[in-house]
Amino acid sequence: MNKIPPTIAHPASDEIDLFELAHGLWKHRVLVFTCAAIATILGIGYAMFAPQVYQASSVLRPVELNELDALNRSEVYPLSPADALSKVALQLDSYDTRLGFFNANATLFETYQRPGQSQERSFDAFDRSLVSQVLPDPKNSTAPGTYIRLEMQYPQGGGGVAILNGFVDYAIARHRERVAADIKVIVNNRLAELGRKIDAARENYENEKSAKIARLLESDAIKRGQLQDELGALREEMAKERSHRLAQLAEAIAIARSVGITRPTTPSAMGGASQVTEMSQQTVPLFFMGTQVLEAERAVLQQRSSDDVTNERVAEINRKLRLLEVNREVDALKTRGNEDMFLQDVEWLRTETTRLRALNLDMGGLQLATIDRPAQEPLAPIKPRKAFVVALSLLTGLMLGVLVAMERYFASLRRGLPRGR
């Protein structure tokens, strides 16, 4: 009788046999390849029929220094090529500039306008499609921001090249207009400031002229008063001298009458030449003039209405008073015609005013940036990347097929089914 050997129980193991797993996956190869094929076909379909996106780019560089020479020589708005390029970059990034270009060129953005979509959303799509970068020159890494690269992504038939080139021209023109407006404001402000300085100089001149006239008139009044005081004192003195002379004449007339002298005589004539010795320097008494002469002099003095003729100083004072009646310097100051010719330290103000008013800058030809490379039609779209999409689809299909095959393989193990097909 044959003996049946006892069944030896092998303990279950959690380890996975990679060879068995690979063998199981190979048995499900049709499933794996089918998933890969389906995913690849879907990827090819997406790559063929997905909307194509193109990209155009433009590069701007600083202008040559001679392009800004006329502007810098005006000394009104100094601007270097690097500063001009940075300001153009700000214009390219400006929301207001982009919105203005969008509104001014509505026909160029018809491809961005979708049915039922508002204009604001169309502009947002355009705004997101523009990317501006300020990059350093690879030849001069120490000078940042030496050129601008502007990129734009647009759908097929979207006219992106025309839009990008038009936007660059619009931004440069808009900044040129802003520079022109700034120059106009600066020139007007400087002219106003120069005008205020000239007005201040004119007012200062008027004040100085009025003060000078007042000083001259005051000086004349003081001199006139002093001369009139001196003249009054002289006249009073001369009146006293005349009164004193009349008293002397009255006394001499009385003496002459008492001694009987009617005509001029001398002591020697009265006493005899042998008895009297005259001294040449002895004063002869007045009564020796005789009553006729003395009375005649007294009559003249009594009839005299003014003693001015007796003193030369009176005539000199009257001459000076006559000169003080009119001050020719004051008359000249008052009758000046073009008083601006007499203003002090305003020549440079007038020169600067004339220069600013004659300033004629050709703002229409002002170059603020050089378009080193305008946008051109791209040779191929950047989206979708067909080879990448197909390869990714194939890889995704393979991974999905392997996952499904592994799931089926482990499911068969759990059910205790044979591992074959």
C-alpha positions, 0 to 999 in steps of 0.5 A: 500500500502506497503512502501519501507523503504529507503536504508540507506547508510553506509559509507565505512570504511578503516579498515580491519576486521581480522576475515573476512580476516582469513575467506577469507584466509581459503577459499583459503587454497587449494592455500596456501597448494599447494604453500607450497607443491610445495616449500617444494618439490623444497626444498627437491629436492635441498637438495637431489640433490645439491652438498654436501660440506664437511669440514675437520679440523686440530688442531696444538699446540706448541711443547714441550720445549725439542723438541727445546732444541738442537736448542736453545743450539746452540745459533745460532737460539733461538726459543721458542715453541710459536714463532715456532707455530706463524711462522708455522701459517704464513706459513699456511696463505702464498700464496706462500706456498699454491701455492707451495703445489698446484703445487707440488700435482696436482693429488690431485686437479683434482676435483677442475679442471673444463673443460675450467677452468684455473689452476689459478682459480682452485688454487683460489678455493682451496685457498678460501676453506682454513681457518686458525685461531690462537686461544687462549687456553681456559685453558690459556686465557692470552697466545694468539695464543696457537693453530691453527685451519685449516679448509677446505671445499671440494666437495664430493669425493674431497679428502679434508682430504688427501689435508689438512693433506698433506698441514699441513705437507708441510707447517711445512716441508717448514718452517723447510727448511726455519729455516735450511736455516736461520741457514746456513746463520747465521752460515756462516755470523758468521764464516765470521765475526770471520774470519775477526776478526782473520784476523784483529788480524793477521794484528795487530800482523804483524804491532806490530811485524814490529814495534817491529823489527823496534824499536829493530833495531833502538835501536841497531843502536842508541847504535852502534852509541853511542859506535862508537862515544865513541870509536872514542873519546877514540882513538882520546884521546889515539892518543893525549896521545901518541903524548904527551908521544912522546914529553915527551920522546923526551925532556927526551932523550935530557936531559938524553943525556946532563947529560950522562945518558944512563941507568936507575938511580936515583938522589941518585945514582948520588948525593950520599946517604949521601948527598941526602935524597929521598922522597918516594913519590917524582916523579923521572924525566923521563930522569933518565930512561936513553937514552936507555930505553927512545929511546926504548919506543919512538921507540915502540910508533912510530911503534904502529899502534893502541892504542886500547890495552892501554885502557880496555874501547876500548875492552869493546866497541868492545865487545858491538859492536860485540854483536850489529851486530846480534839481536837475538830477531829480528832474532827470530821474523823474523823466526817465523813459525806458527805466528798464535800461537802468536796472542793475544785475539783470543783463543775464536774466534778460539773456536767459529769457531771450535764450529760453524764448528762442529755444526751438528743439525738434522734439519730433525727431528726438530719439529716446531708444534705438530699436535694435531688433524689431519684431519679425514673423516667427518661423514656428509656434512655441506652443504646443511643442509637438514632439514634447507632447507626443513623447509625454503622451507615450510615456504617460500611456506606458505608465498607465498601462504598466499600472493597470497590468500590475493591478491585474497581476496582483489581483490574480495572485489574491484570487489564487488564479493561475498567473497565465492569461 
